[in-house]
């Protein structure tokens, strides 16, 4: 079975299975302005500019993995301009602003050219999506969506470690992880587990550095159990990735060892 990823979906340019919105519905000019110019922009977009942009250009938005947060439609979307995928829009929570990143220099320039038809050109300092993000595995459009990490911005959009586990579970009817052959999807899932492992170890190092009386108060049972499961999943992903690519995978971050009772904590 060929694994659908964000990259392959965009390359196919076939969004017929996904919910569609006209660009003028929900997409704000401020989001485009921030993506194009960041701190170099004015931060203010005239409504007439917004209106002219959407009237002069065919802008389509597709819901890739979205949900309702309280009363707000949030999640991951793809934007097309004149029928061509040009950007990702990401909003993990109701109270966060939507963030747009472009798929390439070329798509950024195409959006900028259309956007700037109403005003003079401005020196740009825009953001391009991380290449590994485009290999994010996608669930079936009408199925339960894989969990996306809310700890990263749109440039580094990624499954969470739980989302990676959901993806692996979705493969069980086609041979499980042994049937996964897309090195990009495997690498993306591996990076998702690495991110969670790094978070675990950073927290454990902080606990280990505490004085013994405070360190012993921490109940780390659940975290240690979760970390063990994530490392087990990472090992399975690394093994399969090595089988697919024939190249070794770097080991995970080492496990932080808690000092024994009475043992001095290193100041290094």
N, C-alpha and C positions, 0 to 999 in steps of 0.2 A: 504493500500500500504506500502510495506517495504521500508524504506528510505535508499538509498545507502549512505554510509559515507566513508570517507577515510579508517576507520578501517575495515568496512565490505568488501570493495573492496580488500584491502590487504589480508584479511583472505580468500577470495574466490580464490585469485591468478588467477583470470580470467581477463586479460587485453585485450581480443580480440577486444573490441570496441574502444580501444585507439591507437593512432598513435605510432609506434614502431621505435626505432633506435638501431643499434648496439652500444655497449658501447664505442667503439673506435671513434665513431662519436660525437664530441662535449664534451665528458667528459674528463677532463684533470687530469693528475696525481697530480697536485698541489691541486686540490679539494679533492681528496682522502687523500692525505698526511695531509692536514689541518684538515680534519674531524677526522683522526685517532690520530694525535699527537699534534695538535694545536701548542703552542709555544715550545713544546719539539721536534718538527720536524726540519729538516734542512731548509725547505722552498724551497729546490731545488730538482727537480725530473728529473733524467736523461731520455732522450727520449728512451733509450734502456730498461729502467725499465718499462716505459709506454707500450712500444711495447710488451715486454715479458708478462706483466700482461694480456693484452687483447688477446694475442695469446693463452695463457695457460688456460684462463677462459672464460666461456660463460657469457658475461655481456650484459644485455638488459636494455634499458631506455624507459619508457612509458610516453607520454605527458598526464598529468591529467587535467591541466588547464593552457594553455599556450597561448601566443600571441606574436606579433611582436612589439618591442619597438624600434622605428626608423628603424634600420636595423638588429636588433639582436633578436633571438628567446629566450624569457624569460618565466618565470612562474614556475609552480609546476610539478615535475616529480617524478616517482618512479623508483628505480633501482633494478633489479633482478640479483642475482649471482647464476649461475648453476640452474636457474629455480625457485629460492626462493626470494621473496621480502626481501630486506635487508636495504634499506635506502630511504630517501626523499632528493630530490635536489630542492633547492629554489633559484630563482634569480628574484627579483621583478623589477629591472631596468637594462637598458643596461650597465650603468657605475658601477654597483655593481658586485662583484665577485660571482659566484655560491657558495652556501653553502650547505653542505651535513650533514645530521644527520641520525643516525642509528635507526632502529626500536626497538632494544633491545641490551642487552649485548651480546647475542648469535650471532646476525647478525653482530655486530661490530667485534666480534672475528673471524667470518668466513671470513669477508673481510680482516681483518688484516692478517690472516693466508695465504690467497692467495696473498696479497700484499707483505708480507714479505718473500715469497718464493725466492725473488731475493736479500735479504739482511738480516743482523742480526736483531733480535727483539729489539724494543725500548720501554722503559716505556711509557705507554699511558696515555693521559689525554683527552679523547674524549667526545663527546656530544651525549646524548640520547634524542629523541624527547619527548616533554611533552605529557602525556597521553591524556589530553583533546583535543589536536590537532588531534589525530587519529579519533575523532568523528566528524570532520568537514564534514557537508553535502556537497555532490557533485552533480552538475547538470548532466543532461544527456550528454553523451560524445559528441554528435553532436549538442547539444543545446547551448544557451548562458550560459557561465560559470558564477558562482557566484563570486563576487568581493572578492579578498583576500587582507587583510591588508598589506600594504608595510611598516608599522611602527614597525613590529616585525621581529625577525630573524627566521631561519628555526626551531629552537627548540620549538618555540611557534607559529608555523604557525596557522593562524586563519582567518576566514571570517572577513571582515570589518562589521561595522553596516549596511552599504548598502548591503553587501553580505548577511547578515542575513535577511534583508528585501526581497531580491530577492528570498531567499530560501522559506520564508513564502509565498510569492506570487506564487511560483511554486506549492504550495500545494492546491491551490484554487479548482482544478478539483477533488480533492480527499477529500473534506470536510474541507479544510483550516487547520489552526493550530489545530483545534479540532480533526483532524484525525492523527496528529503527535503523535507517541507512543514510539519513541526511546528516552529514557532519556539522552543518550549521546549527540545526535544531538541537543536536546533542551538546554542542559547545555552549549554546545559549542556556540550556538547562543546567549544565555543569557550572557556568558562571553564577546562575541563580543560587545554587547550593553554596558556592564559595562565598557569596555575599552574606548569606545567613550564618555560615561558619565564622566568618570574620567578625560579625556582630556578636556572636556567642563568646568568642575568645577575648574580644575587647572588654566585654562585661566581666568575664571571669578574671582577667588581669586586674581590673579595678577592685574586685572582691579580694583577690589574693594580696593586694597591696594594703588592705585595711589592717589595723591592729587586730590581734587574735580575738579579743573579746567581742569586737564588732563583726568580724568575719564569721564567727561561729553562730551568729544569730541569723545568718542568711539561709533560707531554705532553697537550695538549688536543685532539688530532686527533679522537678518538672523540666527545668532548663537542661540539665544534664541528660535526661532521657530524650528530649527533643534533639539535642545536639548529636546524640548517638545515632538516632534515626536519620538525620540529615547527612551525617558522614557515611552511613551505610548506603544511602541513595547515591551520594557522590561517587563512592567507590564503584557502584554498578554502572553509572554513567561513564566514568573514566575508562572502565574496562571495555565497554562497548565502543567508545570513541576510538580507543587504541586499535580495536579490531577493524573498524571502518577505515581509519586513516593509515594504519600501519606505523603511526608515530607515537612516541611516549607522551603521556600526560603528566604535567608537574603535580607533585603531591599536594594535598590540602595543607592548610595552615596547621602547625602542630598543636596538640591539646595542651592547654594551660594546666600545670600541676599545682594544686593547692598545697601550701606549706603544711607540714605536720604540726600538731599541737606543740607549742613550745619552740618551734623552729623560727629563727629570725627571718624576716622578710628582706630579700635583697633590695638594695637601693638603686641597682643598675636599671 
